Amino acid sequence: MAFKIMDGSRDDRQPLAALTAALQGKIFADTGYLSKLLLERLWQRGLHLVTWSPAAPQKEELSAAPAGQGAVPQTIQHRDPL
């Protein structure tokens, strides 16, 4: 597990490479992290991005894997109260 608390005036994506260097499996982040380049880099390292979105993203636009391997970020459609 890795996390970093940053103030609102910085780009949260800057420390992402260092934070995820030793991680495996899934990364949970907000939709601000969605980009094709980021998905490609994470996928190449065996990491899968899971994010929350009120509407499902367009799979064709966000696919980062080689054809047929399906590197589409998983989305959580709703959250139940704790």
N, CA, C and O atoms as CSV, one atom per row, in Angstrom:
chain,resi,resn,atom,element,x,y,z
A,1,MET,N,N,0.843,-1.157,0.000
A,1,MET,CA,C,0.000,0.000,0.000
A,1,MET,C,C,0.898,1.233,0.000
A,1,MET,O,O,1.930,1.274,0.670
A,2,ALA,N,N,0.476,2.238,-0.771
A,2,ALA,CA,C,1.217,3.496,-0.827
A,2,ALA,C,C,0.225,4.639,-0.956
A,2,ALA,O,O,-0.789,4.511,-1.642
A,3,PHE,N,N,0.511,5.750,-0.303
A,3,PHE,CA,C,-0.322,6.936,-0.458
A,3,PHE,C,C,0.513,8.177,-0.182
A,3,PHE,O,O,1.560,8.118,0.464
A,4,LYS,N,N,0.022,9.297,-0.687
A,4,LYS,CA,C,0.679,10.572,-0.448
A,4,LYS,C,C,-0.403,11.635,-0.411
A,4,LYS,O,O,-1.255,11.691,-1.298
A,5,ILE,N,N,-0.373,12.478,0.610
A,5,ILE,CA,C,-1.328,13.578,0.727
A,5,ILE,C,C,-0.642,14.829,0.192
A,5,ILE,O,O,0.447,15.203,0.627
A,6,MET,N,N,-1.317,15.465,-0.768
A,6,MET,CA,C,-0.737,16.652,-1.394
A,6,MET,C,C,-1.729,17.797,-1.315
A,6,MET,O,O,-2.935,17.579,-1.207
A,7,ASP,N,N,-1.210,19.028,-1.368
A,7,ASP,CA,C,-2.123,20.167,-1.375
A,7,ASP,C,C,-2.759,20.291,-2.755
A,7,ASP,O,O,-2.304,19.660,-3.708
A,8,GLY,N,N,-3.783,21.083,-2.862
A,8,GLY,CA,C,-4.547,21.183,-4.099
A,8,GLY,C,C,-3.857,21.916,-5.230
A,8,GLY,O,O,-4.372,21.932,-6.348
A,9,SER,N,N,-2.712,22.522,-4.978
A,9,SER,CA,C,-2.056,23.309,-6.016
A,9,SER,C,C,-1.037,22.511,-6.826
A,9,SER,O,O,-0.359,23.079,-7.683
A,10,ARG,N,N,-0.917,21.224,-6.577
A,10,ARG,CA,C,0.064,20.395,-7.293
A,10,ARG,C,C,-0.631,19.362,-8.172
A,10,ARG,O,O,-1.774,18.976,-7.928
A,11,ASP,N,N,0.079,18.934,-9.184
A,11,ASP,CA,C,-0.418,17.881,-10.065
A,11,ASP,C,C,-0.194,16.538,-9.373
A,11,ASP,O,O,0.949,16.148,-9.134
A,12,ASP,N,N,-1.266,15.836,-9.053
A,12,ASP,CA,C,-1.182,14.566,-8.326
A,12,ASP,C,C,-0.478,13.472,-9.119
A,12,ASP,O,O,-0.026,12.486,-8.536
A,13,ARG,N,N,-0.376,13.627,-10.432
A,13,ARG,CA,C,0.233,12.573,-11.245
A,13,ARG,C,C,1.752,12.557,-11.162
A,13,ARG,O,O,2.372,11.555,-11.517
A,14,GLN,N,N,2.367,13.645,-10.702
A,14,GLN,CA,C,3.829,13.722,-10.655
A,14,GLN,C,C,4.460,12.637,-9.783
A,14,GLN,O,O,5.395,11.986,-10.248
A,15,PRO,N,N,4.005,12.400,-8.543
A,15,PRO,CA,C,4.643,11.373,-7.709
A,15,PRO,C,C,4.136,9.956,-7.986
A,15,PRO,O,O,4.527,9.021,-7.288
A,16,LEU,N,N,3.279,9.783,-8.985
A,16,LEU,CA,C,2.648,8.485,-9.226
A,16,LEU,C,C,3.657,7.382,-9.543
A,16,LEU,O,O,3.504,6.263,-9.054
A,17,ALA,N,N,4.667,7.662,-10.333
A,17,ALA,CA,C,5.657,6.635,-10.689
A,17,ALA,C,C,6.386,6.128,-9.449
A,17,ALA,O,O,6.571,4.922,-9.285
A,18,ALA,N,N,6.799,7.043,-8.579
A,18,ALA,CA,C,7.503,6.631,-7.358
A,18,ALA,C,C,6.574,5.888,-6.402
A,18,ALA,O,O,6.988,4.928,-5.751
A,19,LEU,N,N,5.318,6.328,-6.316
A,19,LEU,CA,C,4.364,5.680,-5.413
A,19,LEU,C,C,4.030,4.262,-5.844
A,19,LEU,O,O,3.799,3.396,-5.000
A,20,THR,N,N,4.001,4.018,-7.135
A,20,THR,CA,C,3.576,2.710,-7.637
A,20,THR,C,C,4.739,1.784,-7.980
A,20,THR,O,O,4.514,0.678,-8.472
A,21,ALA,N,N,5.963,2.207,-7.733
A,21,ALA,CA,C,7.138,1.427,-8.129
A,21,ALA,C,C,7.138,0.012,-7.564
A,21,ALA,O,O,7.518,-0.924,-8.267
A,22,ALA,N,N,6.726,-0.167,-6.326
A,22,ALA,CA,C,6.774,-1.489,-5.690
A,22,ALA,C,C,5.404,-2.156,-5.606
A,22,ALA,O,O,5.262,-3.198,-4.966
A,23,LEU,N,N,4.401,-1.569,-6.241
A,23,LEU,CA,C,3.046,-2.121,-6.148
A,23,LEU,C,C,2.783,-3.159,-7.227
A,23,LEU,O,O,3.425,-3.170,-8.277
A,24,GLN,N,N,1.819,-4.033,-6.939
A,24,GLN,CA,C,1.348,-5.043,-7.882
A,24,GLN,C,C,-0.168,-5.057,-7.823
A,24,GLN,O,O,-0.756,-4.698,-6.803
A,25,GLY,N,N,-0.801,-5.467,-8.905
A,25,GLY,CA,C,-2.246,-5.664,-8.885
A,25,GLY,C,C,-3.030,-4.450,-9.319
A,25,GLY,O,O,-2.911,-4.006,-10.461
A,26,LYS,N,N,-3.841,-3.900,-8.408
A,26,LYS,CA,C,-4.769,-2.826,-8.749
A,26,LYS,C,C,-4.396,-1.532,-8.046
A,26,LYS,O,O,-3.878,-1.527,-6.930
A,27,ILE,N,N,-4.678,-0.434,-8.740
A,27,ILE,CA,C,-4.490,0.904,-8.193
A,27,ILE,C,C,-5.860,1.567,-8.190
A,27,ILE,O,O,-6.547,1.571,-9.211
A,28,PHE,N,N,-6.261,2.125,-7.063
A,28,PHE,CA,C,-7.535,2.817,-6.940
A,28,PHE,C,C,-7.263,4.319,-6.933
A,28,PHE,O,O,-6.505,4.818,-6.100
A,29,ALA,N,N,-7.891,5.039,-7.873
A,29,ALA,CA,C,-7.648,6.478,-7.997
A,29,ALA,C,C,-8.898,7.156,-8.539
A,29,ALA,O,O,-9.813,6.491,-9.024
A,30,ASP,N,N,-8.933,8.489,-8.453
A,30,ASP,CA,C,-10.083,9.202,-9.004
A,30,ASP,C,C,-9.925,9.365,-10.516
A,30,ASP,O,O,-8.884,9.032,-11.082
A,31,THR,N,N,-10.972,9.882,-11.156
A,31,THR,CA,C,-10.982,9.957,-12.618
A,31,THR,C,C,-9.970,10.954,-13.173
A,31,THR,O,O,-9.729,10.958,-14.381
A,32,GLY,N,N,-9.377,11.785,-12.347
A,32,GLY,CA,C,-8.347,12.706,-12.802
A,32,GLY,C,C,-7.108,11.996,-13.316
A,32,GLY,O,O,-6.281,12.606,-13.993
A,33,TYR,N,N,-6.971,10.721,-13.006
A,33,TYR,CA,C,-5.805,9.951,-13.431
A,33,TYR,C,C,-6.005,9.265,-14.778
A,33,TYR,O,O,-5.068,8.652,-15.291
A,34,LEU,N,N,-7.188,9.349,-15.362
A,34,LEU,CA,C,-7.446,8.653,-16.616
A,34,LEU,C,C,-6.764,9.350,-17.788
A,34,LEU,O,O,-7.065,10.501,-18.106
A,35,SER,N,N,-5.862,8.648,-18.410
A,35,SER,CA,C,-5.256,9.096,-19.658
A,35,SER,C,C,-4.717,7.855,-20.357
A,35,SER,O,O,-4.331,6.883,-19.707
A,36,LYS,N,N,-4.694,7.897,-21.666
A,36,LYS,CA,C,-4.231,6.733,-22.415
A,36,LYS,C,C,-2.763,6.420,-22.111
A,36,LYS,O,O,-2.400,5.254,-21.961
A,37,LEU,N,N,-1.926,7.441,-22.019
A,37,LEU,CA,C,-0.505,7.233,-21.726
A,37,LEU,C,C,-0.318,6.580,-20.354
A,37,LEU,O,O,0.471,5.645,-20.213
A,38,LEU,N,N,-1.036,7.066,-19.351
A,38,LEU,CA,C,-0.926,6.482,-18.014
A,38,LEU,C,C,-1.394,5.035,-18.017
A,38,LEU,O,O,-0.748,4.179,-17.412
A,39,LEU,N,N,-2.505,4.747,-18.685
A,39,LEU,CA,C,-2.999,3.369,-18.744
A,39,LEU,C,C,-1.988,2.445,-19.414
A,39,LEU,O,O,-1.787,1.316,-18.967
A,40,GLU,N,N,-1.354,2.918,-20.478
A,40,GLU,CA,C,-0.346,2.101,-21.167
A,40,GLU,C,C,0.830,1.795,-20.248
A,40,GLU,O,O,1.287,0.654,-20.176
A,41,ARG,N,N,1.316,2.809,-19.548
A,41,ARG,CA,C,2.461,2.611,-18.651
A,41,ARG,C,C,2.120,1.663,-17.507
A,41,ARG,O,O,2.909,0.776,-17.180
A,42,LEU,N,N,0.956,1.843,-16.900
A,42,LEU,CA,C,0.551,0.959,-15.801
A,42,LEU,C,C,0.367,-0.467,-16.304
A,42,LEU,O,O,0.806,-1.418,-15.657
A,43,TRP,N,N,-0.280,-0.617,-17.454
A,43,TRP,CA,C,-0.549,-1.950,-18.011
A,43,TRP,C,C,0.755,-2.691,-18.300
A,43,TRP,O,O,0.860,-3.888,-18.036
A,44,GLN,N,N,1.742,-1.988,-18.836
A,44,GLN,CA,C,3.036,-2.605,-19.141
A,44,GLN,C,C,3.722,-3.106,-17.874
A,44,GLN,O,O,4.506,-4.054,-17.919
A,45,ARG,N,N,3.427,-2.473,-16.758
A,45,ARG,CA,C,4.007,-2.889,-15.480
A,45,ARG,C,C,3.116,-3.886,-14.745
A,45,ARG,O,O,3.442,-4.290,-13.629
A,46,GLY,N,N,1.994,-4.291,-15.349
A,46,GLY,CA,C,1.108,-5.270,-14.734
A,46,GLY,C,C,0.152,-4.682,-13.716
A,46,GLY,O,O,-0.397,-5.415,-12.893
A,47,LEU,N,N,-0.059,-3.365,-13.754
A,47,LEU,CA,C,-0.963,-2.702,-12.818
A,47,LEU,C,C,-2.278,-2.364,-13.510
A,47,LEU,O,O,-2.297,-2.021,-14.692
A,48,HIS,N,N,-3.378,-2.462,-12.764
A,48,HIS,CA,C,-4.706,-2.187,-13.306
A,48,HIS,C,C,-5.332,-1.041,-12.527
A,48,HIS,O,O,-5.399,-1.081,-11.298
A,49,LEU,N,N,-5.791,-0.017,-13.246
A,49,LEU,CA,C,-6.384,1.163,-12.637
A,49,LEU,C,C,-7.871,0.937,-12.400
A,49,LEU,O,O,-8.598,0.554,-13.317
A,50,VAL,N,N,-8.324,1.175,-11.169
A,50,VAL,CA,C,-9.742,1.110,-10.820
A,50,VAL,C,C,-10.128,2.503,-10.366
A,50,VAL,O,O,-9.486,3.072,-9.483
A,51,THR,N,N,-11.174,3.057,-10.963
A,51,THR,CA,C,-11.589,4.412,-10.647
A,51,THR,C,C,-13.099,4.483,-10.525
A,51,THR,O,O,-13.804,3.588,-10.991
A,52,TRP,N,N,-13.596,5.530,-9.908
A,52,TRP,CA,C,-15.037,5.732,-9.776
A,52,TRP,C,C,-15.483,6.699,-10.842
A,52,TRP,O,O,-14.833,7.714,-11.090
A,53,SER,N,N,-16.601,6.379,-11.474
A,53,SER,CA,C,-17.148,7.258,-12.491
A,53,SER,C,C,-18.663,7.156,-12.471
A,53,SER,O,O,-19.196,6.048,-12.421
A,54,PRO,N,N,-19.377,8.283,-12.507
A,54,PRO,CA,C,-20.833,8.217,-12.534
A,54,PRO,C,C,-21.360,7.601,-13.829
A,54,PRO,O,O,-22.455,7.038,-13.849
A,55,ALA,N,N,-20.594,7.706,-14.895
A,55,ALA,CA,C,-20.960,7.085,-16.169
A,55,ALA,C,C,-19.753,6.294,-16.655
A,55,ALA,O,O,-18.611,6.719,-16.480
A,56,ALA,N,N,-20.009,5.150,-17.261
A,56,ALA,CA,C,-18.906,4.301,-17.736
A,56,ALA,C,C,-18.122,5.025,-18.825
A,56,ALA,O,O,-18.729,5.619,-19.716
A,57,PRO,N,N,-16.791,4.992,-18.779
A,57,PRO,CA,C,-15.983,5.629,-19.828
A,57,PRO,C,C,-16.089,4.862,-21.140
A,57,PRO,O,O,-16.487,3.697,-21.160
A,58,GLN,N,N,-15.736,5.514,-22.216
A,58,GLN,CA,C,-15.739,4.866,-23.523
A,58,GLN,C,C,-14.570,3.898,-23.597
A,58,GLN,O,O,-13.415,4.323,-23.556
A,59,LYS,N,N,-14.846,2.617,-23.703
A,59,LYS,CA,C,-13.796,1.603,-23.680
A,59,LYS,C,C,-12.834,1.744,-24.849
A,59,LYS,O,O,-11.635,1.509,-24.697
A,60,GLU,N,N,-13.345,2.125,-26.010
A,60,GLU,CA,C,-12.479,2.234,-27.178
A,60,GLU,C,C,-11.430,3.333,-26.987
A,60,GLU,O,O,-10.293,3.178,-27.432
A,61,GLU,N,N,-11.790,4.425,-26.341
A,61,GLU,CA,C,-10.868,5.536,-26.169
A,61,GLU,C,C,-9.828,5.257,-25.101
A,61,GLU,O,O,-8.712,5.769,-25.188
A,62,LEU,N,N,-10.163,4.458,-24.092
A,62,LEU,CA,C,-9.275,4.271,-22.959
A,62,LEU,C,C,-8.492,2.969,-22.997
A,62,LEU,O,O,-7.692,2.710,-22.098
A,63,SER,N,N,-8.701,2.150,-24.010
A,63,SER,CA,C,-7.995,0.881,-24.069
A,63,SER,C,C,-6.506,1.118,-24.260
A,63,SER,O,O,-6.093,1.823,-25.181
A,64,ALA,N,N,-5.696,0.519,-23.375
A,64,ALA,CA,C,-4.254,0.733,-23.437
A,64,ALA,C,C,-3.494,-0.536,-23.790
A,64,ALA,O,O,-2.299,-0.476,-24.079
A,65,ALA,N,N,-4.159,-1.673,-23.774
A,65,ALA,CA,C,-3.481,-2.948,-23.999
A,65,ALA,C,C,-3.322,-3.214,-25.486
A,65,ALA,O,O,-4.031,-2.636,-26.309
A,66,PRO,N,N,-2.393,-4.089,-25.824
A,66,PRO,CA,C,-2.331,-4.547,-27.204
A,66,PRO,C,C,-3.673,-5.176,-27.583
A,66,PRO,O,O,-4.392,-5.675,-26.718
A,67,ALA,N,N,-3.999,-5.153,-28.839
A,67,ALA,CA,C,-5.301,-5.636,-29.299
A,67,ALA,C,C,-5.657,-6.986,-28.698
A,67,ALA,O,O,-4.861,-7.925,-28.726
A,68,GLY,N,N,-6.864,-7.069,-28.154
A,68,GLY,CA,C,-7.362,-8.325,-27.616
A,68,GLY,C,C,-7.015,-8.592,-26.164
A,68,GLY,O,O,-7.430,-9.617,-25.624
A,69,GLN,N,N,-6.266,-7.704,-25.505
A,69,GLN,CA,C,-5.888,-7.968,-24.123
A,69,GLN,C,C,-6.681,-7.148,-23.118
A,69,GLN,O,O,-6.584,-7.413,-21.920
A,70,GLY,N,N,-7.462,-6.163,-23.551
A,70,GLY,CA,C,-8.427,-5.476,-22.712
A,70,GLY,C,C,-7.922,-4.700,-21.509
A,70,GLY,O,O,-8.334,-5.003,-20.389
A,71,ALA,N,N,-7.061,-3.728,-21.681
A,71,ALA,CA,C,-6.604,-2.909,-20.550
A,71,ALA,C,C,-7.500,-1.701,-20.387
A,71,ALA,O,O,-7.065,-0.567,-20.588
A,72,VAL,N,N,-8.728,-1.934,-20.029
A,72,VAL,CA,C,-9.682,-0.857,-19.801
A,72,VAL,C,C,-9.803,-0.668,-18.301
A,72,VAL,O,O,-9.935,-1.652,-17.574
A,73,PRO,N,N,-9.763,0.579,-17.810
A,73,PRO,CA,C,-9.876,0.757,-16.371
A,73,PRO,C,C,-11.221,0.262,-15.868
A,73,PRO,O,O,-12.246,0.471,-16.517
A,74,GLN,N,N,-11.219,-0.381,-14.736
A,74,GLN,CA,C,-12.466,-0.821,-14.139
A,74,GLN,C,C,-13.109,0.382,-13.482
A,74,GLN,O,O,-12.419,1.207,-12.883
A,75,THR,N,N,-14.426,0.489,-13.588
A,75,THR,CA,C,-15.106,1.606,-12.956
A,75,THR,C,C,-16.110,1.102,-11.945
A,75,THR,O,O,-16.735,0.058,-12.130
A,76,ILE,N,N,-16.252,1.851,-10.886
A,76,ILE,CA,C,-17.250,1.560,-9.864
A,76,ILE,C,C,-18.415,2.490,-10.152
A,76,ILE,O,O,-18.251,3.709,-10.101
A,77,GLN,N,N,-19.580,1.950,-10.450
A,77,GLN,CA,C,-20.713,2.760,-10.869
A,77,GLN,C,C,-21.421,3.466,-9.716
A,77,GLN,O,O,-21.969,4.550,-9.912
A,78,HIS,N,N,-21.422,2.892,-8.541
A,78,HIS,CA,C,-22.067,3.534,-7.391
A,78,HIS,C,C,-21.361,3.108,-6.124
A,78,HIS,O,O,-20.628,2.119,-6.109
A,79,ARG,N,N,-21.584,3.854,-5.072
A,79,ARG,CA,C,-21.005,3.501,-3.780
A,79,ARG,C,C,-22.131,3.360,-2.775
A,79,ARG,O,O,-22.996,4.230,-2.674
A,80,ASP,N,N,-22.119,2.276,-2.043
A,80,ASP,CA,C,-23.099,2.087,-0.984
A,80,ASP,C,C,-22.611,2.802,0.267
A,80,ASP,O,O,-21.405,2.900,0.493
A,81,PRO,N,N,-23.547,3.310,1.094
A,81,PRO,CA,C,-23.125,3.950,2.348
A,81,PRO,C,C,-22.419,2.950,3.251
A,81,PRO,O,O,-22.770,1.771,3.278
A,82,LEU,N,N,-21.442,3.417,3.976
A,82,LEU,CA,C,-20.704,2.543,4.889
A,82,LEU,C,C,-21.499,2.269,6.133
A,82,LEU,O,O,-21.034,1.550,7.017
